[in-house]
Amino acid sequence: MGLEISHCKATLTKPAPTAAQLITQAPVKTPILPLDMELYGNYVTKNNFEGFDVEFDFFKPYIQEIYLPVCPKSKEPFTVIERYFPIFPQPKGQKILICAKNKSGLSNAKKYFKHSHWKPWQNKYVFIFEPNIQIIDELAQHFMQRLFNETELGGIFIDKGEEPDWYYFRPYTLVKNMGFYYEEVGHQRNSMNDDFWQHFAQPTCAFTKKCDFEYALSCIDYYYPDDTKECVEHRKREFKVNFIDSYTYGQSWMNISG
C-alpha cells in the first residue's frame, strides 16, 4: 500500500444524503443508504481517539453527539424467505445478503467468502442469484423486513455495495456517541526521504502542529526512476497548497499511515 499522508480538518457538520443515495420503494420502509466514507466514515470518537499528539479535548469546539453506524442483531427464528431464499439459515447476529450477477458469480462469491476473515462464514452470509437486476434492491428490502420486526425497521438502513461479480447488502443502524466529524482536504502518497521516517516515528500518527506540516514539506525530495526536477517541485507545490496554506490550528491534523 505504501505511505499515505492526509490533511484532515475537524468540522461540525457531516455530508447529508442526496436523493440519489437514498433509495426507497413503497411500501417497504427500509431505505437503502450506502455507507460510504464521505457520508458516515469520517468521524473520530472519544473511544477510538488514538495516535494523536494532543488530548481529545484539543478539538473541544467540534466535539458533539455524532451518529455512528453499527450492526444490529436480527430477530429469530426464520428459515425461508419465499422463493428467493429457500435455504436461508437460522439468523444469529448480523446477516449480509450477497446477490450474484450471474451463476458463475454465485460460485465465485461463495468461494471468496468461505476463505474471507468473516468466520463462521456460513452464519453471516446469504447467497442468491437473481437474473433481473432491476429488482435486487426490492429483494434486499424484503430480506431485511424478514430479519427485523416493525419497531426495529424504523431505525434500520441498508448498506449497498458492488463488486465485479456480485452486489452486497448489509443492515445497519445509527447510534449516538461523543466525537467529532472531519473532512479530508489534502492527500499525499510516498515521495518522502528518510528524514521523514525518522522524524515521524510510531506510535504517534496524527500530528496537529504546523511545524510538523512544514517539516513534512521539507522531506519531499525523493526521486523515482522516471522523475524530473519539475515532478518533485510539482509535489511540493501541491503539498504546500493542500497542507500548509489550508492549515488551521485547533482544527487540522496530518494523518500518516503506511
VOPAGU-2260 file (C-alpha; in pm, 1 decimal, decimal comma):
REM VOPAGU-2260
SITE   aa  ch    i         X         Y         Z
SITE  MET   A    0       0,0       0,0       0,0
SITE  GLY   A    1     285,1     244,0      81,8
SITE  LEU   A    2     287,2     576,5     259,9
SITE  GLU   A    3     -38,4     770,2     284,0
SITE  ILE   A    4     -49,9    1125,5     425,7
SITE  SER   A    5    -380,4    1306,5     475,1
SITE  HIS   A    6    -465,9    1656,6     591,3
SITE  CYS   A    7    -782,6    1625,8     799,3
SITE  LYS   A    8    -988,6    1907,9     948,8
SITE  ALA   A    9   -1247,6    1876,2    1223,0
SITE  THR   A   10   -1592,9    2002,4    1129,5
SITE  LEU   A   11   -1929,2    2047,6    1298,3
SITE  THR   A   12   -2126,3    1903,4    1010,0
SITE  LYS   A   13   -2126,4    1586,5     801,9
SITE  PRO   A   14   -2240,8    1545,3     441,3
SITE  ALA   A   15   -2616,1    1498,3     404,3
SITE  PRO   A   16   -2752,2    1209,3     191,7
SITE  THR   A   17   -2856,4    1304,8    -159,3
SITE  ALA   A   18   -3172,2    1193,8    -335,3
SITE  ALA   A   19   -2961,9     955,5    -544,9
SITE  GLN   A   20   -2816,5     790,7    -235,0
SITE  LEU   A   21   -3144,7     743,2     -54,8
SITE  ILE   A   22   -3348,9     472,8    -230,0
SITE  THR   A   23   -3695,1     384,1    -104,4
SITE  GLN   A   24   -3961,4     165,0    -259,7
SITE  ALA   A   25   -4308,9     173,4    -108,9
SITE  PRO   A   26   -4445,2       0,8      84,6
SITE  VAL   A   27   -4108,9    -119,0     216,7
SITE  LYS   A   28   -3984,5     104,7     498,1
SITE  THR   A   29   -3616,4      12,8     498,7
SITE  PRO   A   30   -3415,2     268,9     297,0
SITE  ILE   A   31   -3102,7     172,8     106,5
SITE  LEU   A   32   -2845,0     427,3     219,4
SITE  PRO   A   33   -2491,2     327,4     118,5
SITE  LEU   A   34   -2228,5     360,3     388,7
SITE  ASP   A   35   -1950,9     547,1     210,2
SITE  MET   A   36   -1658,4     735,2     360,4
SITE  GLU   A   37   -1793,3    1072,8     255,1
SITE  LEU   A   38   -2121,9    1016,5     434,2
SITE  TYR   A   39   -2050,7     822,8     753,4
SITE  GLY   A   40   -1686,3     717,9     765,4
SITE  ASN   A   41   -1525,0    1048,5     858,7
SITE  TYR   A   42   -1556,0    1069,2    1235,1
SITE  VAL   A   43   -1344,9    1032,0    1547,1
SITE  THR   A   44   -1494,8     924,3    1879,5
SITE  LYS   A   45   -1357,0     952,8    2230,1
SITE  ASN   A   46   -1332,8     573,2    2242,8
SITE  ASN   A   47   -1116,0     544,4    1930,9
SITE  PHE   A   48    -908,8     860,6    1978,2
SITE  GLU   A   49    -562,4     710,1    1936,4
SITE  GLY   A   50    -230,4     811,0    1783,6
SITE  PHE   A   51    -276,5    1187,5    1827,2
SITE  ASP   A   52     -11,4    1419,0    1970,6
SITE  VAL   A   53    -281,2    1602,9    2170,9
SITE  GLU   A   54    -565,1    1512,2    2406,7
SITE  PHE   A   55    -922,2    1460,9    2287,7
SITE  ASP   A   56   -1033,4    1799,1    2429,3
SITE  PHE   A   57    -797,3    1974,6    2188,6
SITE  PHE   A   58   -1088,2    1950,8    1942,8
SITE  LYS   A   59   -1342,7    2071,1    2200,9
SITE  PRO   A   60   -1509,1    2330,8    1969,7
SITE  TYR   A   61   -1606,4    2042,9    1738,8
SITE  ILE   A   62   -1693,5    1771,8    1990,9
SITE  GLN   A   63   -2062,4    1683,0    1994,7
SITE  GLU   A   64   -2301,5    1389,6    1986,8
SITE  ILE   A   65   -2249,1    1224,8    1649,7
SITE  TYR   A   66   -2425,7     936,0    1481,2
SITE  LEU   A   67   -2226,8     616,8    1427,0
SITE  PRO   A   68   -2328,1     318,8    1209,4
SITE  VAL   A   69   -2348,7     -10,6    1398,6
SITE  CYS   A   70   -2456,3    -359,8    1300,0
SITE  PRO   A   71   -2790,9    -460,7    1455,6
SITE  LYS   A   72   -2882,5    -815,6    1551,4
SITE  SER   A   73   -3159,8    -979,9    1355,0
SITE  LYS   A   74   -3460,4   -1140,3    1518,0
SITE  GLU   A   75   -3510,1   -1516,7    1544,0
SITE  PRO   A   76   -3630,5   -1756,7    1425,4
SITE  PHE   A   77   -3666,8   -1758,5    1049,2
SITE  THR   A   78   -3599,7   -2026,8     787,1
SITE  VAL   A   79   -3747,4   -1940,1     446,4
SITE  ILE   A   80   -3797,8   -1616,9     250,2
SITE  GLU   A   81   -4045,6   -1729,3     -13,1
SITE  ARG   A   82   -3893,0   -1840,6    -343,8
SITE  TYR   A   83   -3585,4   -1620,1    -324,2
SITE  PHE   A   84   -3421,6   -1771,2     -16,9
SITE  PRO   A   85   -3514,1   -2142,0       0,8
SITE  ILE   A   86   -3218,4   -2244,8     220,1
SITE  PHE   A   87   -3187,5   -1946,0     449,0
SITE  PRO   A   88   -3004,9   -2045,7     772,4
SITE  GLN   A   89   -3122,0   -1956,0    1121,0
SITE  PRO   A   90   -3009,9   -1595,9    1178,7
SITE  LYS   A   91   -2764,8   -1535,3    1460,1
SITE  GLY   A   92   -2648,9   -1175,8    1465,4
SITE  GLN   A   93   -2598,5    -965,6    1156,5
SITE  LYS   A   94   -2675,4   -1102,4     810,6
SITE  ILE   A   95   -2517,7    -991,3     483,9
SITE  LEU   A   96   -2701,4   -1060,3     158,7
SITE  ILE   A   97   -2483,5   -1144,7    -142,6
SITE  CYS   A   98   -2667,1   -1116,0    -475,2
SITE  ALA   A   99   -2466,5   -1263,6    -762,9
SITE  LYS   A  100   -2482,0   -1101,0   -1107,0
SITE  ASN   A  101   -2466,3   -1437,8   -1281,4
SITE  LYS   A  102   -2439,9   -1808,6   -1199,7
SITE  SER   A  103   -2060,9   -1813,3   -1214,1
SITE  GLY   A  104   -2060,3   -1510,4    -985,7
SITE  LEU   A  105   -2263,0   -1706,2    -731,0
SITE  SER   A  106   -1995,2   -1976,8    -721,3
SITE  ASN   A  107   -1715,2   -1719,5    -706,8
SITE  ALA   A  108   -1882,9   -1534,5    -420,3
SITE  LYS   A  109   -1922,3   -1849,1    -212,3
SITE  LYS   A  110   -1557,8   -1939,4    -264,8
SITE  TYR   A  111   -1443,2   -1587,2    -182,5
SITE  PHE   A  112   -1636,2   -1550,8     140,6
SITE  LYS   A  113   -1556,6   -1902,9     252,1
SITE  HIS   A  114   -1192,0   -1800,4     266,0
SITE  SER   A  115   -1251,9   -1449,8     398,3
SITE  HIS   A  116   -1180,4   -1330,3     751,9
SITE  TRP   A  117   -1551,2   -1344,8     841,2
SITE  LYS   A  118   -1594,9   -1660,6    1048,1
SITE  PRO   A  119   -1809,2   -1862,7    1060,6
SITE  TRP   A  120   -1891,8   -1752,5     707,8
SITE  GLN   A  121   -2196,6   -1980,2     674,3
SITE  ASN   A  122   -2379,0   -1794,2     952,9
SITE  LYS   A  123   -2301,4   -1447,6     824,1
SITE  TYR   A  124   -2382,5   -1456,2     452,0
SITE  VAL   A  125   -2688,2   -1544,1     245,5
SITE  PHE   A  126   -2620,8   -1608,0    -124,5
SITE  ILE   A  127   -2872,5   -1571,9    -406,8
SITE  PHE   A  128   -2874,2   -1529,3    -783,3
SITE  GLU   A  129   -3140,6   -1306,3    -931,2
SITE  PRO   A  130   -3107,9   -1250,3   -1310,6
SITE  ASN   A  131   -3334,3    -945,2   -1301,2
SITE  ILE   A  132   -3104,3    -680,0   -1157,4
SITE  GLN   A  133   -3388,5    -427,3   -1166,0
SITE  ILE   A  134   -3549,9    -583,7    -859,9
SITE  ILE   A  135   -3247,7    -662,6    -639,7
SITE  ASP   A  136   -3297,0    -350,1    -427,1
SITE  GLU   A  137   -3653,3    -459,5    -359,6
SITE  LEU   A  138   -3532,9    -809,1    -272,6
SITE  ALA   A  139   -3284,9    -664,8     -26,4
SITE  GLN   A  140   -3556,8    -462,0     140,7
SITE  HIS   A  141   -3781,1    -766,8     177,1
SITE  PHE   A  142   -3482,7    -958,6     307,9
SITE  MET   A  143   -3437,9    -703,0     587,9
SITE  GLN   A  144   -3809,8    -697,7     658,3
SITE  ARG   A  145   -3794,0   -1066,4     742,3
SITE  LEU   A  146   -3494,5   -1015,4     973,8
SITE  PHE   A  147   -3635,7    -732,4    1181,8
SITE  ASN   A  148   -3970,5    -655,0    1337,7
SITE  GLU   A  149   -4173,4    -341,8    1259,0
SITE  THR   A  150   -4035,5    -144,5    1554,1
SITE  GLU   A  151   -3674,9    -225,9    1466,0
SITE  LEU   A  152   -3723,4    -144,6    1098,0
SITE  GLY   A  153   -3786,3     218,2    1185,7
SITE  GLY   A  154   -3415,9     263,4    1259,2
SITE  ILE   A  155   -3264,9      19,0    1010,4
SITE  PHE   A  156   -3083,1     120,9     692,2
SITE  ILE   A  157   -2926,6     -92,4     420,2
SITE  ASP   A  158   -2568,9     -52,1     304,3
SITE  LYS   A  159   -2532,0    -146,5     -63,1
SITE  GLY   A  160   -2200,7    -215,8    -234,3
SITE  GLU   A  161   -2088,3    -362,8    -563,9
SITE  GLU   A  162   -1809,2    -598,0    -668,5
SITE  PRO   A  163   -1736,1    -729,7   -1021,8
SITE  ASP   A  164   -1939,8   -1049,8    -971,0
SITE  TRP   A  165   -2194,0    -955,9    -703,9
SITE  TYR   A  166   -2378,5    -692,3    -501,7
SITE  TYR   A  167   -2385,0    -699,7    -122,8
SITE  PHE   A  168   -2643,0    -563,9     119,0
SITE  ARG   A  169   -2598,9    -535,9     495,5
SITE  PRO   A  170   -2816,6    -377,1     765,3
SITE  TYR   A  171   -2700,3    -104,7     998,2
SITE  THR   A  172   -2845,7     141,7    1242,2
SITE  LEU   A  173   -2720,9     471,8    1382,6
SITE  VAL   A  174   -2635,1     535,7    1747,4
SITE  LYS   A  175   -2511,8     846,8    1927,5
SITE  ASN   A  176   -2160,4     882,5    2065,6
SITE  MET   A  177   -1934,0    1169,2    2168,5
SITE  GLY   A  178   -1689,2    1266,5    1896,8
SITE  PHE   A  179   -1639,3    1494,2    1600,7
SITE  TYR   A  180   -1670,8    1478,4    1224,7
SITE  TYR   A  181   -1387,0    1564,6     988,3
SITE  GLU   A  182   -1315,4    1615,6     621,9
SITE  GLU   A  183   -1004,3    1533,5     423,0
SITE  VAL   A  184    -870,1    1842,4     246,6
SITE  GLY   A  185    -531,6    1715,7     130,8
SITE  HIS   A  186    -361,3    1390,9      35,4
SITE  GLN   A  187      -4,7    1285,9     -45,4
SITE  ARG   A  188     139,0     945,8    -134,8
SITE  ASN   A  189     503,2     839,1     -90,4
SITE  SER   A  190     777,4    1072,2    -226,0
SITE  MET   A  191     931,9    1130,5     118,1
SITE  ASN   A  192    1300,2    1095,1     208,7
SITE  ASP   A  193    1449,5     901,9     502,1
SITE  ASP   A  194    1440,1    1206,1     733,6
SITE  PHE   A  195    1060,9    1189,5     721,1
SITE  TRP   A  196    1052,6     838,3     866,1
SITE  GLN   A  197    1299,1     926,6    1140,6
SITE  HIS   A  198    1101,5    1233,5    1246,1
SITE  PHE   A  199     750,6    1087,8    1234,1
SITE  ALA   A  200     804,1     774,6    1440,5
SITE  GLN   A  201     530,6     548,8    1577,0
SITE  PRO   A  202     312,2     524,6    1780,5
SITE  THR   A  203     203,0     881,3    1702,2
SITE  CYS   A  204      35,9     900,0    1361,6
SITE  ALA   A  205    -178,6    1216,7    1386,6
SITE  PHE   A  206      13,3    1543,7    1412,1
SITE  THR   A  207    -154,5    1875,8    1488,0
SITE  LYS   A  208     138,3    2123,0    1493,5
SITE  LYS   A  209     204,6    2337,3    1187,4
SITE  CYS   A  210     579,9    2286,5    1230,6
SITE  ASP   A  211     526,0    1915,4    1161,4
SITE  PHE   A  212     333,9    2002,0     845,1
SITE  GLU   A  213     625,7    2221,7     738,6
SITE  TYR   A  214     881,4    1954,5     820,9
SITE  ALA   A  215     691,6    1706,7     604,6
SITE  LEU   A  216     709,2    1955,6     317,0
SITE  SER   A  217    1087,3    1976,1     354,8
SITE  CYS   A  218    1107,4    1596,5     313,5
SITE  ILE   A  219     953,6    1590,1     -34,5
SITE  ASP   A  220    1272,1    1541,4    -235,1
SITE  TYR   A  221    1264,3    1170,3    -318,5
SITE  TYR   A  222    1315,8    1091,9    -686,1
SITE  TYR   A  223    1158,5     790,2    -853,2
SITE  PRO   A  224    1341,5     646,8   -1158,1
SITE  ASP   A  225    1129,7     844,1   -1406,3
SITE  ASP   A  226    1105,4    1164,4   -1201,5
SITE  THR   A  227    1230,7    1500,5   -1319,4
SITE  LYS   A  228    1302,1    1804,6   -1106,6
SITE  GLU   A  229     969,6    1950,2   -1220,1
SITE  CYS   A  230     784,0    1639,5   -1092,6
SITE  VAL   A  231     928,5    1686,6    -745,2
SITE  GLU   A  232     864,2    2061,9    -748,9
SITE  HIS   A  233     504,2    1994,7    -850,3
SITE  ARG   A  234     456,5    1764,1    -549,4
SITE  LYS   A  235     597,0    2032,7    -321,3
SITE  ARG   A  236     360,7    2296,1    -460,0
SITE  GLU   A  237      61,2    2065,1    -420,3
SITE  PHE   A  238     157,5    1981,1     -62,5
SITE  LYS   A  239     205,0    2348,2      25,1
SITE  VAL   A  240    -141,4    2436,8    -107,1
SITE  ASN   A  241    -326,0    2139,3      43,5
SITE  PHE   A  242    -142,8    2112,2     375,4
SITE  ILE   A  243      41,6    2432,9     469,2
SITE  ASP   A  244    -176,7    2707,4     323,1
SITE  SER   A  245    -500,3    2541,4     438,1
SITE  TYR   A  246    -376,4    2461,0     791,7
SITE  THR   A  247    -595,1    2582,5    1080,4
SITE  TYR   A  248    -476,5    2548,3    1439,7
SITE  GLY   A  249    -720,3    2357,0    1659,1
SITE  GLN   A  250    -887,3    2201,8    1357,6
SITE  SER   A  251    -615,6    2046,5    1138,9
SITE  TRP   A  252    -409,6    1733,0    1178,4
SITE  MET   A  253    -182,0    1537,6     949,5
SITE  ASN   A  254    -259,2    1166,9     949,0
SITE  ILE   A  255      20,5     929,9     848,4
SITE  SER   A  256     -20,7     563,8     761,7
SITE  GLY   A  257     178,2     305,3     573,2
